[in-house]
Amino acid sequence: MGSHYGVKIRKRENDVLKQQRQSYVCPTCQKKNVARTGYAHWKCGSCGTELAGGAYALSSSVGISARKTLQSLKPKK
Ligand SMILES: [Zn+2]
């Protein structure tokens, strides 16, 4: 029973590590070059935009607003 919990926690730690190493799309220049520089602090390596995001993953609300910007930039048919 106890070992079951151990596996679950280890899995979650792995996910956090993956999110920390992941690059995120910059909402300013749209390049996937945003890296975690500190606790809840993110920086784009391309344009230098600094972002305050989640502790281990860039806030999803940033991704949603970036996606909205991309959609509005697309020419309408
Ligand atoms: Zn950028």
N, CA, C, O and the ligand as a Tripos MOL2 file, in Angstrom:
@<TRIPOS>MOLECULE
protein
  309   307    78     0     0
PROTEIN
NO_CHARGES

@<TRIPOS>ATOM
      1 N           0.8410   -1.2080    0.0000 N.3       1 MET1
      2 CA          0.0000    0.0000    0.0000 C.3       1 MET1
      3 C           0.8730    1.2530    0.0000 C.2       1 MET1
      4 O           0.6530    2.1700   -0.7910 O.2       1 MET1
      5 N           1.8600    1.2860    0.8890 N.am      2 GLY2
      6 CA          2.7200    2.4610    0.9980 C.3       2 GLY2
      7 C           3.5170    2.7040   -0.2650 C.2       2 GLY2
      8 O           3.7320    3.8480   -0.6660 O.2       2 GLY2
      9 N           3.9580    1.6160   -0.8940 N.am      3 SER3
     10 CA          4.7690    1.7700   -2.1010 C.3       3 SER3
     11 C           3.9580    2.4170   -3.2150 C.2       3 SER3
     12 O           4.5190    3.0960   -4.0760 O.2       3 SER3
     13 N           2.6620    2.2150   -3.2060 N.am      4 HIS4
     14 CA          1.8020    2.8020   -4.2300 C.3       4 HIS4
     15 C           1.9130    4.3240   -4.2040 C.2       4 HIS4
     16 O           2.0620    4.9680   -5.2420 O.2       4 HIS4
     17 N           1.8380    4.8800   -3.0070 N.am      5 TYR5
     18 CA          1.9310    6.3290   -2.8520 C.3       5 TYR5
     19 C           3.2890    6.8330   -3.3360 C.2       5 TYR5
     20 O           3.3820    7.8790   -3.9780 O.2       5 TYR5
     21 N           4.3450    6.0730   -3.0180 N.am      6 GLY6
     22 CA          5.6980    6.4610   -3.4110 C.3       6 GLY6
     23 C           5.8150    6.6250   -4.9120 C.2       6 GLY6
     24 O           6.4200    7.5820   -5.3940 O.2       6 GLY6
     25 N           5.2310    5.6820   -5.6580 N.am      7 VAL7
     26 CA          5.2990    5.7540   -7.1240 C.3       7 VAL7
     27 C           4.5960    7.0080   -7.6240 C.2       7 VAL7
     28 O           5.0940    7.6950   -8.5150 O.2       7 VAL7
     29 N           3.4380    7.3010   -7.0460 N.am      8 LYS8
     30 CA          2.6680    8.4580   -7.4940 C.3       8 LYS8
     31 C           3.4640    9.7460   -7.2870 C.2       8 LYS8
     32 O           3.5150   10.5970   -8.1750 O.2       8 LYS8
     33 N           4.0800    9.8860   -6.1200 N.am      9 ILE9
     34 CA          4.8230   11.1030   -5.8130 C.3       9 ILE9
     35 C           6.0330   11.2310   -6.7440 C.2       9 ILE9
     36 O           6.3300   12.3200   -7.2350 O.2       9 ILE9
     37 N           6.7240   10.1220   -6.9830 N.am     10 ARG10
     38 CA          7.8910   10.1720   -7.8710 C.3      10 ARG10
     39 C           7.4670   10.6140   -9.2770 C.2      10 ARG10
     40 O           8.1710   11.3770   -9.9390 O.2      10 ARG10
     41 N           6.3040   10.1190   -9.7170 N.am     11 LYS11
     42 CA          5.8100   10.4790  -11.0460 C.3      11 LYS11
     43 C           5.5550   11.9820  -11.1190 C.2      11 LYS11
     44 O           5.8940   12.6290  -12.1100 O.2      11 LYS11
     45 N           4.9540   12.5320  -10.0610 N.am     12 ARG12
     46 CA          4.6270   13.9530  -10.0540 C.3      12 ARG12
     47 C           5.9080   14.7830  -10.0690 C.2      12 ARG12
     48 O           5.9670   15.8120  -10.7430 O.2      12 ARG12
     49 N           6.9210   14.3570   -9.3440 N.am     13 GLU13
     50 CA          8.1970   15.0770   -9.3320 C.3      13 GLU13
     51 C           8.8180   15.0930  -10.7180 C.2      13 GLU13
     52 O           9.4110   16.0870  -11.1370 O.2      13 GLU13
     53 N           8.6730   13.9780  -11.4210 N.am     14 ASN14
     54 CA          9.1960   13.9010  -12.7860 C.3      14 ASN14
     55 C           8.5060   14.9170  -13.6890 C.2      14 ASN14
     56 O           9.1530   15.5780  -14.5020 O.2      14 ASN14
     57 N           7.1920   15.0350  -13.5410 N.am     15 ASP15
     58 CA          6.4340   15.9770  -14.3480 C.3      15 ASP15
     59 C           6.8940   17.4040  -14.0850 C.2      15 ASP15
     60 O           7.0350   18.1980  -15.0160 O.2      15 ASP15
     61 N           7.1280   17.7300  -12.8160 N.am     16 VAL16
     62 CA          7.5780   19.0760  -12.4540 C.3      16 VAL16
     63 C           8.9370   19.3510  -13.0910 C.2      16 VAL16
     64 O           9.1720   20.4360  -13.6230 O.2      16 VAL16
     65 N           9.8250   18.3680  -13.0350 N.am     17 LEU17
     66 CA         11.1570   18.5560  -13.6220 C.3      17 LEU17
     67 C          11.0420   18.7750  -15.1240 C.2      17 LEU17
     68 O          11.7380   19.6160  -15.6930 O.2      17 LEU17
     69 N          10.1670   18.0200  -15.7560 N.am     18 LYS18
     70 CA          9.9710   18.1610  -17.2010 C.3      18 LYS18
     71 C           9.4830   19.5630  -17.5210 C.2      18 LYS18
     72 O           9.9590   20.1920  -18.4660 O.2      18 LYS18
     73 N           8.5150   20.0590  -16.7190 N.am     19 GLN19
     74 CA          7.9560   21.3900  -16.9680 C.3      19 GLN19
     75 C           9.0120   22.4670  -16.7620 C.2      19 GLN19
     76 O           9.0370   23.4690  -17.4760 O.2      19 GLN19
     77 N           9.8870   22.2530  -15.7760 N.am     20 GLN20
     78 CA         10.9320   23.2470  -15.5130 C.3      20 GLN20
     79 C          11.9000   23.3490  -16.6850 C.2      20 GLN20
     80 O          12.3780   24.4360  -17.0090 O.2      20 GLN20
     81 N          12.1870   22.2120  -17.3230 N.am     21 ARG21
     82 CA         13.1700   22.2170  -18.4150 C.3      21 ARG21
     83 C          12.5580   22.5840  -19.7520 C.2      21 ARG21
     84 O          13.2680   22.8890  -20.7100 O.2      21 ARG21
     85 N          11.2330   22.5520  -19.8100 N.am     22 GLN22
     86 CA         10.5430   22.8070  -21.0540 C.3      22 GLN22
     87 C          10.6960   24.2570  -21.4900 C.2      22 GLN22
     88 O          10.7880   25.1550  -20.6530 O.2      22 GLN22
     89 N          10.7220   24.4850  -22.7970 N.am     23 SER23
     90 CA         10.7180   25.8500  -23.3080 C.3      23 SER23
     91 C           9.2890   26.2310  -23.6690 C.2      23 SER23
     92 O           8.5050   25.3980  -24.1230 O.2      23 SER23
     93 N           8.9680   27.4850  -23.4630 N.am     24 TYR24
     94 CA          7.6180   27.9330  -23.7440 C.3      24 TYR24
     95 C           7.6360   29.0160  -24.8120 C.2      24 TYR24
     96 O           8.6350   29.7100  -25.0050 O.2      24 TYR24
     97 N           6.5120   29.1420  -25.4970 N.am     25 VAL25
     98 CA          6.4130   30.1250  -26.5630 C.3      25 VAL25
     99 C           6.2890   31.5170  -25.9660 C.2      25 VAL25
    100 O           5.4710   31.7500  -25.0760 O.2      25 VAL25
    101 N           7.0990   32.4340  -26.4570 N.am     26 CYS26
    102 CA          7.0870   33.8000  -25.9710 C.3      26 CYS26
    103 C           5.8680   34.5340  -26.5300 C.2      26 CYS26
    104 O           5.6500   34.5120  -27.7420 O.2      26 CYS26
    105 N           5.0720   35.1810  -25.6820 N.am     27 PRO27
    106 CA          3.8870   35.9050  -26.1680 C.3      27 PRO27
    107 C           4.2540   37.1660  -26.9410 C.2      27 PRO27
    108 O           3.4080   37.7330  -27.6330 O.2      27 PRO27
    109 N           5.5080   37.6150  -26.8320 N.am     28 THR28
    110 CA          5.9240   38.8380  -27.5240 C.3      28 THR28
    111 C           6.4490   38.5380  -28.9270 C.2      28 THR28
    112 O           6.0130   39.1520  -29.9010 O.2      28 THR28
    113 N           7.3980   37.5810  -29.0300 N.am     29 CYS29
    114 CA          8.0100   37.3120  -30.3360 C.3      29 CYS29
    115 C           7.5820   35.9680  -30.9130 C.2      29 CYS29
    116 O           8.0050   35.6130  -32.0130 O.2      29 CYS29
    117 N           6.7570   35.2170  -30.1990 N.am     30 GLN30
    118 CA          6.1860   33.9410  -30.6540 C.3      30 GLN30
    119 C           7.2400   32.8570  -30.8380 C.2      30 GLN30
    120 O           6.9530   31.8230  -31.4420 O.2      30 GLN30
    121 N           8.4660   33.0700  -30.3250 N.am     31 LYS31
    122 CA          9.4950   32.0480  -30.4390 C.3      31 LYS31
    123 C           9.4580   31.1510  -29.2010 C.2      31 LYS31
    124 O           9.1940   31.6080  -28.0890 O.2      31 LYS31
    125 N           9.7260   29.8840  -29.4190 N.am     32 LYS32
    126 CA          9.6990   28.9480  -28.2830 C.3      32 LYS32
    127 C          11.0440   29.0180  -27.5870 C.2      32 LYS32
    128 O          11.8830   28.1260  -27.7130 O.2      32 LYS32
    129 N          11.2230   30.0920  -26.8550 N.am     33 ASN33
    130 CA         12.5410   30.3320  -26.2540 C.3      33 ASN33
    131 C          12.4190   30.8850  -24.8360 C.2      33 ASN33
    132 O          13.3530   31.5020  -24.3250 O.2      33 ASN33
    133 N          11.2860   30.6690  -24.2130 N.am     34 VAL34
    134 CA         11.0940   31.1610  -22.8510 C.3      34 VAL34
    135 C          11.5290   30.0740  -21.8740 C.2      34 VAL34
    136 O          11.0130   28.9570  -21.9080 O.2      34 VAL34
    137 N          12.4680   30.4020  -21.0140 N.am     35 ALA35
    138 CA         12.9830   29.4430  -20.0510 C.3      35 ALA35
    139 C          12.7830   29.9620  -18.6370 C.2      35 ALA35
    140 O          12.7050   31.1700  -18.4130 O.2      35 ALA35
    141 N          12.7040   29.0550  -17.7000 N.am     36 ARG36
    142 CA         12.5290   29.4160  -16.2970 C.3      36 ARG36
    143 C          13.8650   29.9220  -15.7580 C.2      36 ARG36
    144 O          14.8760   29.2250  -15.8420 O.2      36 ARG36
    145 N          13.8660   31.1300  -15.2070 N.am     37 THR37
    146 CA         15.1120   31.6910  -14.6780 C.3      37 THR37
    147 C          15.1060   31.7060  -13.1640 C.2      37 THR37
    148 O          16.1570   31.8910  -12.5490 O.2      37 THR37
    149 N          13.9580   31.5160  -12.5510 N.am     38 GLY38
    150 CA         13.8700   31.5050  -11.0990 C.3      38 GLY38
    151 C          12.4680   31.1290  -10.6820 C.2      38 GLY38
    152 O          11.6410   30.7630  -11.5170 O.2      38 GLY38
    153 N          12.2010   31.2180   -9.4090 N.am     39 TYR39
    154 CA         10.8820   30.8450   -8.9180 C.3      39 TYR39
    155 C           9.8190   31.7590   -9.5200 C.2      39 TYR39
    156 O           9.8030   32.9640   -9.2670 O.2      39 TYR39
    157 N           8.9370   31.1730  -10.3170 N.am     40 ALA40
    158 CA          7.8420   31.9050  -10.9720 C.3      40 ALA40
    159 C           8.3640   33.0400  -11.8550 C.2      40 ALA40
    160 O           7.6600   34.0200  -12.0980 O.2      40 ALA40
    161 N           9.6060   32.9000  -12.3310 N.am     41 HIS41
    162 CA         10.1950   33.9450  -13.1640 C.3      41 HIS41
    163 C          10.6840   33.3230  -14.4680 C.2      41 HIS41
    164 O          11.4220   32.3370  -14.4670 O.2      41 HIS41
    165 N          10.2600   33.9160  -15.5720 N.am     42 TRP42
    166 CA         10.5770   33.3550  -16.8830 C.3      42 TRP42
    167 C          11.1350   34.4460  -17.7710 C.2      42 TRP42
    168 O          10.7840   35.6170  -17.6320 O.2      42 TRP42
    169 N          12.0170   34.0490  -18.6980 N.am     43 LYS43
    170 CA         12.6250   35.0420  -19.5830 C.3      43 LYS43
    171 C          12.7670   34.4560  -20.9830 C.2      43 LYS43
    172 O          13.1260   33.2910  -21.1570 O.2      43 LYS43
    173 N          12.4740   35.2940  -21.9740 N.am     44 CYS44
    174 CA         12.6240   34.8790  -23.3670 C.3      44 CYS44
    175 C          14.0680   35.1060  -23.7960 C.2      44 CYS44
    176 O          14.6020   36.2030  -23.6340 O.2      44 CYS44
    177 N          14.7000   34.0700  -24.3410 N.am     45 GLY45
    178 CA         16.0840   34.1680  -24.7820 C.3      45 GLY45
    179 C          16.2310   34.9150  -26.0970 C.2      45 GLY45
    180 O          17.3450   35.2780  -26.4740 O.2      45 GLY45
    181 N          15.1410   35.1500  -26.7970 N.am     46 SER46
    182 CA         15.2050   35.8140  -28.0930 C.3      46 SER46
    183 C          15.0380   37.3200  -27.9720 C.2      46 SER46
    184 O          15.8560   38.0790  -28.4910 O.2      46 SER46
    185 N          13.9680   37.7640  -27.2780 N.am     47 CYS47
    186 CA         13.7060   39.2020  -27.2110 C.3      47 CYS47
    187 C          13.9220   39.7550  -25.8020 C.2      47 CYS47
    188 O          13.8470   40.9670  -25.6010 O.2      47 CYS47
    189 N          14.1900   38.8810  -24.8220 N.am     48 GLY48
    190 CA         14.4930   39.3490  -23.4760 C.3      48 GLY48
    191 C          13.2820   39.6910  -22.6380 C.2      48 GLY48
    192 O          13.4190   40.2210  -21.5360 O.2      48 GLY48
    193 N          12.0890   39.3930  -23.1490 N.am     49 THR49
    194 CA         10.8790   39.6620  -22.3690 C.3      49 THR49
    195 C          10.8800   38.8350  -21.0980 C.2      49 THR49
    196 O          11.0960   37.6230  -21.1230 O.2      49 THR49
    197 N          10.6330   39.5110  -19.9860 N.am     50 GLU50
    198 CA         10.5700   38.8030  -18.7100 C.3      50 GLU50
    199 C           9.1160   38.6040  -18.3230 C.2      50 GLU50
    200 O           8.2950   39.5150  -18.4250 O.2      50 GLU50
    201 N           8.8170   37.3860  -17.8760 N.am     51 LEU51
    202 CA          7.4380   37.0400  -17.5670 C.3      51 LEU51
    203 C           7.3420   36.4920  -16.1640 C.2      51 LEU51
    204 O           8.2260   35.7710  -15.7010 O.2      51 LEU51
    205 N           6.2600   36.8400  -15.4910 N.am     52 ALA52
    206 CA          5.9600   36.2190  -14.2020 C.3      52 ALA52
    207 C           4.9280   35.1380  -14.4580 C.2      52 ALA52
    208 O           3.8050   35.4230  -14.8720 O.2      52 ALA52
    209 N           5.3080   33.9160  -14.2130 N.am     53 GLY53
    210 CA          4.3990   32.8110  -14.5030 C.3      53 GLY53
    211 C           4.2130   31.9320  -13.3030 C.2      53 GLY53
    212 O           4.4020   32.3470  -12.1600 O.2      53 GLY53
    213 N           3.8380   30.7050  -13.5850 N.am     54 GLY54
    214 CA          3.6770   29.7460  -12.5040 C.3      54 GLY54
    215 C           5.0370   29.3690  -11.9490 C.2      54 GLY54
    216 O           6.0670   29.6760  -12.5470 O.2      54 GLY54
    217 N           5.0360   28.7100  -10.8140 N.am     55 ALA55
    218 CA          6.2860   28.3710  -10.1460 C.3      55 ALA55
    219 C           7.1220   27.4260  -10.9840 C.2      55 ALA55
    220 O           8.3440   27.5640  -11.0450 O.2      55 ALA55
    221 N           6.4740   26.4620  -11.6310 N.am     56 TYR56
    222 CA          7.2360   25.4270  -12.3490 C.3      56 TYR56
    223 C           6.8620   25.3360  -13.8160 C.2      56 TYR56
    224 O           7.5910   24.7350  -14.6060 O.2      56 TYR56
    225 N           5.7350   25.9260  -14.1900 N.am     57 ALA57
    226 CA          5.3360   25.9480  -15.5950 C.3      57 ALA57
    227 C           4.7850   27.3350  -15.8960 C.2      57 ALA57
    228 O           4.1240   27.9440  -15.0550 O.2      57 ALA57
    229 N           5.0560   27.8200  -17.0750 N.am     58 LEU58
    230 CA          4.5750   29.1620  -17.4170 C.3      58 LEU58
    231 C           3.0520   29.1550  -17.3750 C.2      58 LEU58
    232 O           2.4130   28.2340  -17.8820 O.2      58 LEU58
    233 N           2.4870   30.1710  -16.7790 N.am     59 SER59
    234 CA          1.0450   30.2320  -16.5770 C.3      59 SER59
    235 C           0.2980   29.9570  -17.8690 C.2      59 SER59
    236 O           0.6500   30.4800  -18.9260 O.2      59 SER59
    237 N          -0.7280   29.1380  -17.7780 N.am     60 SER60
    238 CA         -1.4800   28.7700  -18.9700 C.3      60 SER60
    239 C          -2.2200   29.9700  -19.5440 C.2      60 SER60
    240 O          -2.5310   30.0020  -20.7340 O.2      60 SER60
    241 N          -2.5020   30.9570  -18.6950 N.am     61 SER61
    242 CA         -3.2310   32.1250  -19.1870 C.3      61 SER61
    243 C          -2.3800   32.8910  -20.2000 C.2      61 SER61
    244 O          -2.9230   33.5200  -21.1080 O.2      61 SER61
    245 N          -1.0500   32.8440  -20.0550 N.am     62 VAL62
    246 CA         -0.1540   33.4900  -21.0170 C.3      62 VAL62
    247 C          -0.2770   32.7910  -22.3600 C.2      62 VAL62
    248 O          -0.3480   33.4400  -23.4040 O.2      62 VAL62
    249 N          -0.3030   31.4670  -22.3300 N.am     63 GLY63
    250 CA         -0.4350   30.6910  -23.5690 C.3      63 GLY63
    251 C          -1.7540   30.9700  -24.2590 C.2      63 GLY63
    252 O          -1.8200   31.0350  -25.4860 O.2      63 GLY63
    253 N          -2.7980   31.1340  -23.4730 N.am     64 ILE64
    254 CA         -4.1140   31.3850  -24.0500 C.3      64 ILE64
    255 C          -4.1290   32.7520  -24.7200 C.2      64 ILE64
    256 O          -4.6570   32.8870  -25.8240 O.2      64 ILE64
    257 N          -3.5520   33.7840  -24.0670 N.am     65 SER65
    258 CA         -3.5570   35.1230  -24.6560 C.3      65 SER65
    259 C          -2.6600   35.1560  -25.8910 C.2      65 SER65
    260 O          -2.9480   35.8730  -26.8500 O.2      65 SER65
    261 N          -1.5520   34.3690  -25.8700 N.am     66 ALA66
    262 CA         -0.6670   34.3230  -27.0350 C.3      66 ALA66
    263 C          -1.3980   33.6870  -28.2020 C.2      66 ALA66
    264 O          -1.2810   34.1410  -29.3400 O.2      66 ALA66
    265 N          -2.1530   32.6330  -27.9160 N.am     67 ARG67
    266 CA         -2.8900   31.9580  -28.9730 C.3      67 ARG67
    267 C          -3.9400   32.8810  -29.5690 C.2      67 ARG67
    268 O          -4.1820   32.8780  -30.7760 O.2      67 ARG67
    269 N          -4.5760   33.6930  -28.6760 N.am     68 LYS68
    270 CA         -5.5980   34.6280  -29.1390 C.3      68 LYS68
    271 C          -4.9650   35.6540  -30.0740 C.2      68 LYS68
    272 O          -5.5490   36.0200  -31.0940 O.2      68 LYS68
    273 N          -3.7400   36.1240  -29.7120 N.am     69 THR69
    274 CA         -3.0500   37.1110  -30.5320 C.3      69 THR69
    275 C          -2.7530   36.5200  -31.9060 C.2      69 THR69
    276 O          -2.9510   37.1810  -32.9260 O.2      69 THR69
    277 N          -2.2730   35.2600  -31.9340 N.am     70 LEU70
    278 CA         -1.9600   34.5990  -33.1970 C.3      70 LEU70
    279 C          -3.1860   34.5170  -34.0700 C.2      70 LEU70
    280 O          -3.1170   34.7710  -35.2720 O.2      70 LEU70
    281 N          -4.3130   34.1630  -33.4720 N.am     71 GLN71
    282 CA         -5.5450   34.0070  -34.2440 C.3      71 GLN71
    283 C          -5.9830   35.3270  -34.8390 C.2      71 GLN71
    284 O          -6.4520   35.3780  -35.9760 O.2      71 GLN71
    285 N          -5.8290   36.4160  -34.0580 N.am     72 SER72
    286 CA         -6.2840   37.7140  -34.5570 C.3      72 SER72
    287 C          -5.3660   38.2270  -35.6560 C.2      72 SER72
    288 O          -5.7620   39.0670  -36.4640 O.2      72 SER72
    289 N          -4.1040   37.7040  -35.6860 N.am     73 LEU73
    290 CA         -3.1530   38.1330  -36.7210 C.3      73 LEU73
    291 C          -3.4090   37.4440  -38.0470 C.2      73 LEU73
    292 O          -3.0200   37.9460  -39.1010 O.2      73 LEU73
    293 N          -4.0720   36.2810  -37.9950 N.am     74 LYS74
    294 CA         -4.3340   35.5290  -39.2140 C.3      74 LYS74
    295 C          -5.3310   36.2900  -40.0960 C.2      74 LYS74
    296 O          -6.3300   36.7970  -39.5870 O.2      74 LYS74
    297 N          -5.0820   36.3780  -41.3910 N.am     75 PRO75
    298 CA         -6.0260   37.0710  -42.2820 C.3      75 PRO75
    299 C          -7.3510   36.3180  -42.3580 C.2      75 PRO75
    300 O          -7.3860   35.0900  -42.4350 O.2      75 PRO75
    301 N          -8.4270   37.0790  -42.3340 N.am     76 LYS76
    302 CA         -9.7530   36.4530  -42.4070 C.3      76 LYS76
    303 C         -10.1210   36.1830  -43.8440 C.2      76 LYS76
    304 O          -9.8030   36.9650  -44.7400 O.2      76 LYS76
    305 N         -10.7830   35.0860  -44.0520 N.am     77 LYS77
    306 CA        -11.1760   34.7240  -45.4260 C.3      77 LYS77
    307 C         -12.4400   35.4690  -45.8380 C.2      77 LYS77
    308 O         -12.9210   35.2940  -46.9580 O.2      77 LYS77
    309 ZN         10.4570   36.6850  -27.0400 Zn       78 ZN78
@<TRIPOS>BOND
     1     1     2 1
     2     2     3 1
     3     3     4 2
     4     3     5 am
     5     5     6 1
     6     6     7 1
     7     7     8 2
     8     7     9 am
     9     9    10 1
    10    10    11 1
    11    11    12 2
    12    11    13 am
    13    13    14 1
    14    14    15 1
    15    15    16 2
    16    15    17 am
    17    17    18 1
    18    18    19 1
    19    19    20 2
    20    19    21 am
    21    21    22 1
    22    22    23 1
    23    23    24 2
    24    23    25 am
    25    25    26 1
    26    26    27 1
    27    27    28 2
    28    27    29 am
    29    29    30 1
    30    30    31 1
    31    31    32 2
    32    31    33 am
    33    33    34 1
    34    34    35 1
    35    35    36 2
    36    35    37 am
    37    37    38 1
    38    38    39 1
    39    39    40 2
    40    39    41 am
    41    41    42 1
    42    42    43 1
    43    43    44 2
    44    43    45 am
    45    45    46 1
    46    46    47 1
    47    47    48 2
    48    47    49 am
    49    49    50 1
    50    50    51 1
    51    51    52 2
    52    51    53 am
    53    53    54 1
    54    54    55 1
    55    55    56 2
    56    55    57 am
    57    57    58 1
    58    58    59 1
    59    59    60 2
    60    59    61 am
    61    61    62 1
    62    62    63 1
    63    63    64 2
    64    63    65 am
    65    65    66 1
    66    66    67 1
    67    67    68 2
    68    67    69 am
    69    69    70 1
    70    70    71 1
    71    71    72 2
    72    71    73 am
    73    73    74 1
    74    74    75 1
    75    75    76 2
    76    75    77 am
    77    77    78 1
    78    78    79 1
    79    79    80 2
    80    79    81 am
    81    81    82 1
    82    82    83 1
    83    83    84 2
    84    83    85 am
    85    85    86 1
    86    86    87 1
    87    87    88 2
    88    87    89 am
    89    89    90 1
    90    90    91 1
    91    91    92 2
    92    91    93 am
    93    93    94 1
    94    94    95 1
    95    95    96 2
    96    95    97 am
    97    97    98 1
    98    98    99 1
    99    99   100 2
   100    99   101 am
   101   101   102 1
   102   102   103 1
   103   103   104 2
   104   103   105 am
   105   105   106 1
   106   106   107 1
   107   107   108 2
   108   107   109 am
   109   109   110 1
   110   110   111 1
   111   111   112 2
   112   111   113 am
   113   113   114 1
   114   114   115 1
   115   115   116 2
   116   115   117 am
   117   117   118 1
   118   118   119 1
   119   119   120 2
   120   119   121 am
   121   121   122 1
   122   122   123 1
   123   123   124 2
   124   123   125 am
   125   125   126 1
   126   126   127 1
   127   127   128 2
   128   127   129 am
   129   129   130 1
   130   130   131 1
   131   131   132 2
   132   131   133 am
   133   133   134 1
   134   134   135 1
   135   135   136 2
   136   135   137 am
   137   137   138 1
   138   138   139 1
   139   139   140 2
   140   139   141 am
   141   141   142 1
   142   142   143 1
   143   143   144 2
   144   143   145 am
   145   145   146 1
   146   146   147 1
   147   147   148 2
   148   147   149 am
   149   149   150 1
   150   150   151 1
   151   151   152 2
   152   151   153 am
   153   153   154 1
   154   154   155 1
   155   155   156 2
   156   155   157 am
   157   157   158 1
   158   158   159 1
   159   159   160 2
   160   159   161 am
   161   161   162 1
   162   162   163 1
   163   163   164 2
   164   163   165 am
   165   165   166 1
   166   166   167 1
   167   167   168 2
   168   167   169 am
   169   169   170 1
   170   170   171 1
   171   171   172 2
   172   171   173 am
   173   173   174 1
   174   174   175 1
   175   175   176 2
   176   175   177 am
   177   177   178 1
   178   178   179 1
   179   179   180 2
   180   179   181 am
   181   181   182 1
   182   182   183 1
   183   183   184 2
   184   183   185 am
   185   185   186 1
   186   186   187 1
   187   187   188 2
   188   187   189 am
   189   189   190 1
   190   190   191 1
   191   191   192 2
   192   191   193 am
   193   193   194 1
   194   194   195 1
   195   195   196 2
   196   195   197 am
   197   197   198 1
   198   198   199 1
   199   199   200 2
   200   199   201 am
   201   201   202 1
   202   202   203 1
   203   203   204 2
   204   203   205 am
   205   205   206 1
   206   206   207 1
   207   207   208 2
   208   207   209 am
   209   209   210 1
   210   210   211 1
   211   211   212 2
   212   211   213 am
   213   213   214 1
   214   214   215 1
   215   215   216 2
   216   215   217 am
   217   217   218 1
   218   218   219 1
   219   219   220 2
   220   219   221 am
   221   221   222 1
   222   222   223 1
   223   223   224 2
   224   223   225 am
   225   225   226 1
   226   226   227 1
   227   227   228 2
   228   227   229 am
   229   229   230 1
   230   230   231 1
   231   231   232 2
   232   231   233 am
   233   233   234 1
   234   234   235 1
   235   235   236 2
   236   235   237 am
   237   237   238 1
   238   238   239 1
   239   239   240 2
   240   239   241 am
   241   241   242 1
   242   242   243 1
   243   243   244 2
   244   243   245 am
   245   245   246 1
   246   246   247 1
   247   247   248 2
   248   247   249 am
   249   249   250 1
   250   250   251 1
   251   251   252 2
   252   251   253 am
   253   253   254 1
   254   254   255 1
   255   255   256 2
   256   255   257 am
   257   257   258 1
   258   258   259 1
   259   259   260 2
   260   259   261 am
   261   261   262 1
   262   262   263 1
   263   263   264 2
   264   263   265 am
   265   265   266 1
   266   266   267 1
   267   267   268 2
   268   267   269 am
   269   269   270 1
   270   270   271 1
   271   271   272 2
   272   271   273 am
   273   273   274 1
   274   274   275 1
   275   275   276 2
   276   275   277 am
   277   277   278 1
   278   278   279 1
   279   279   280 2
   280   279   281 am
   281   281   282 1
   282   282   283 1
   283   283   284 2
   284   283   285 am
   285   285   286 1
   286   286   287 1
   287   287   288 2
   288   287   289 am
   289   289   290 1
   290   290   291 1
   291   291   292 2
   292   291   293 am
   293   293   294 1
   294   294   295 1
   295   295   296 2
   296   295   297 am
   297   297   298 1
   298   298   299 1
   299   299   300 2
   300   299   301 am
   301   301   302 1
   302   302   303 1
   303   303   304 2
   304   303   305 am
   305   305   306 1
   306   306   307 1
   307   307   308 2
@<TRIPOS>SUBSTRUCTURE
     1 MET1         2 RESIDUE 1 A MET
     2 GLY2         6 RESIDUE 1 A GLY
     3 SER3        10 RESIDUE 1 A SER
     4 HIS4        14 RESIDUE 1 A HIS
     5 TYR5        18 RESIDUE 1 A TYR
     6 GLY6        22 RESIDUE 1 A GLY
     7 VAL7        26 RESIDUE 1 A VAL
     8 LYS8        30 RESIDUE 1 A LYS
     9 ILE9        34 RESIDUE 1 A ILE
    10 ARG10       38 RESIDUE 1 A ARG
    11 LYS11       42 RESIDUE 1 A LYS
    12 ARG12       46 RESIDUE 1 A ARG
    13 GLU13       50 RESIDUE 1 A GLU
    14 ASN14       54 RESIDUE 1 A ASN
    15 ASP15       58 RESIDUE 1 A ASP
    16 VAL16       62 RESIDUE 1 A VAL
    17 LEU17       66 RESIDUE 1 A LEU
    18 LYS18       70 RESIDUE 1 A LYS
    19 GLN19       74 RESIDUE 1 A GLN
    20 GLN20       78 RESIDUE 1 A GLN
    21 ARG21       82 RESIDUE 1 A ARG
    22 GLN22       86 RESIDUE 1 A GLN
    23 SER23       90 RESIDUE 1 A SER
    24 TYR24       94 RESIDUE 1 A TYR
    25 VAL25       98 RESIDUE 1 A VAL
    26 CYS26      102 RESIDUE 1 A CYS
    27 PRO27      106 RESIDUE 1 A PRO
    28 THR28      110 RESIDUE 1 A THR
    29 CYS29      114 RESIDUE 1 A CYS
    30 GLN30      118 RESIDUE 1 A GLN
    31 LYS31      122 RESIDUE 1 A LYS
    32 LYS32      126 RESIDUE 1 A LYS
    33 ASN33      130 RESIDUE 1 A ASN
    34 VAL34      134 RESIDUE 1 A VAL
    35 ALA35      138 RESIDUE 1 A ALA
    36 ARG36      142 RESIDUE 1 A ARG
    37 THR37      146 RESIDUE 1 A THR
    38 GLY38      150 RESIDUE 1 A GLY
    39 TYR39      154 RESIDUE 1 A TYR
    40 ALA40      158 RESIDUE 1 A ALA
    41 HIS41      162 RESIDUE 1 A HIS
    42 TRP42      166 RESIDUE 1 A TRP
    43 LYS43      170 RESIDUE 1 A LYS
    44 CYS44      174 RESIDUE 1 A CYS
    45 GLY45      178 RESIDUE 1 A GLY
    46 SER46      182 RESIDUE 1 A SER
    47 CYS47      186 RESIDUE 1 A CYS
    48 GLY48      190 RESIDUE 1 A GLY
    49 THR49      194 RESIDUE 1 A THR
    50 GLU50      198 RESIDUE 1 A GLU
    51 LEU51      202 RESIDUE 1 A LEU
    52 ALA52      206 RESIDUE 1 A ALA
    53 GLY53      210 RESIDUE 1 A GLY
    54 GLY54      214 RESIDUE 1 A GLY
    55 ALA55      218 RESIDUE 1 A ALA
    56 TYR56      222 RESIDUE 1 A TYR
    57 ALA57      226 RESIDUE 1 A ALA
    58 LEU58      230 RESIDUE 1 A LEU
    59 SER59      234 RESIDUE 1 A SER
    60 SER60      238 RESIDUE 1 A SER
    61 SER61      242 RESIDUE 1 A SER
    62 VAL62      246 RESIDUE 1 A VAL
    63 GLY63      250 RESIDUE 1 A GLY
    64 ILE64      254 RESIDUE 1 A ILE
    65 SER65      258 RESIDUE 1 A SER
    66 ALA66      262 RESIDUE 1 A ALA
    67 ARG67      266 RESIDUE 1 A ARG
    68 LYS68      270 RESIDUE 1 A LYS
    69 THR69      274 RESIDUE 1 A THR
    70 LEU70      278 RESIDUE 1 A LEU
    71 GLN71      282 RESIDUE 1 A GLN
    72 SER72      286 RESIDUE 1 A SER
    73 LEU73      290 RESIDUE 1 A LEU
    74 LYS74      294 RESIDUE 1 A LYS
    75 PRO75      298 RESIDUE 1 A PRO
    76 LYS76      302 RESIDUE 1 A LYS
    77 LYS77      306 RESIDUE 1 A LYS
    78 ZN78       309 GROUP 0 **** ****
